[in-house]
Amino acid sequence: MTTLTSLRVSRAASAPTVRTFLAGMDWVLIVVVGLLLGLGVFMIKTSTSHAIPGSPGYFESRQIIFMVPAIAVGLGFAIFDFRRLQPFPRVLLGGLLGALLVVFAIGVTVRGANAWISVGPFQLQPSEFGKIALVAILAAMAVERLDDIDRWRTTVTLTVVAAGPALLIFLEPDLGMALIYMAILVGVLFVAGTPWKHFAVGAVALATTVLLAFWILPSAGIHVVKGYQLERMTAFLNGGHGNTAGYQLAQSKTAIGSGGALGKGVSGATQTVYQFLPEDHTDFIFAVVGEVFGFVGAATVVLLFGILMWRALRITAQAATPFEQIAAAGICAMFGFEIVINIGMNVGLMPITGIPLPFVSYGGSHIVADMAAVGVLLSIHRRRMTI
């Protein structure tokens, strides 16, 4: 009887915990992410069905396999109290730098960047997972310095902390990921309360760096940026003509434009089916959406991302502690930057930087990292709803 009574008490105690956990979830955010993941699988299936003769479902099945650990990681972070990382920013920074240095020793090159580590049949990209680590690092260090957030030394310190791993990533070379790290920094500084004049000086410094890297130094025979990177970054300026990157952009714009209002359907998507559009399952998957589903489909995807950003910003505004609020802001900046740059480069308004579309583009590392970020947001939301 004692054992049965204890078991009943245990079950009774655990039931409210499960109900509280489920009640604390942001179900709007969960549904939107689920829709984007499902759309991604369908678009990958559509764009790669003819990529490997005899294996029409190769990329689709791998993406589904990637989603299993991604969902598990997202759930794990939703359960985990992210505040437990707050006391260890320097340990996390050391681990992040170490992981990025390992890439230079044993990394493999994919699409021109030595950014991956082979693990059996799969390849992991440490810089993707490092995004979450950087969010925790910068949020913790910002909270340590909240009383001095208006001082230049605080801004410089946080900038140097973010610039260290970003520089290693740039040297891989992976310019797009390096820019994402800096976008996270901007989000953290903004919500922490950094004065506007610091951002103004930072913008001038960034503009100067761009001029040096893309114009002044190359004119002097010093090439900081790889030739193919320069082509990709400047292709949108001439409307997508003159080089390989220009061809990619031209095909992307053709695919989106030919979709019309309602799209051409899977069978009629000639740019996709006949593989005229390069990287149609990764960087340019939004163009596939535009060709298959037209303006209505593309606008629906933009709407879904708008809802995702609304929920992320809402979670940021309602966070229970400064650390969680700043961390959520870093994630908002990360997602916002990735979404704007990817869609912008598909339509010819932004440089081609190799940034995937969150939850939709093919790839394991970025799906796991994005789901981890969603898990952190859900954890912050859950704590706010249950305290």
Secondary structure, 3 states (H helix, E strand, C coil): CHHHHHHHHHHHHHHHHHHHHHHCCCHHHHHHHHHHHHHHHHHHHHHHCCCCCCCCCHHHHHHHHHHHHHHHHHHHHHHCCHHHHCCCHHHHHHHHHHHHHHHHHHCEEECCEEEEEEECCEEECHHHHHHHHHHHHHHHHHHHCHHHCCCHHHHHHHHHHHHHHHHHHHCCCCHHHHHHHHHHHHHHHHHHCCCHHHHHHHHHHHHHHHHHHHHHHHHCCCCCCCHHHHHHHHHHHHCCCCCHHHHHHHHHHHHHHHCCCCCCHHHHCHHHHCCCCCCCCCCCHHHHHHHHHHHHHHHHHHHHHHHHHHHHHHHHHHCCCHHHHHHHHHHHHHHHHHHHHHHHHHCCCCCCCCCCCCCCCCCHHHHHHHHHHHHHHHHHHHHHHHC
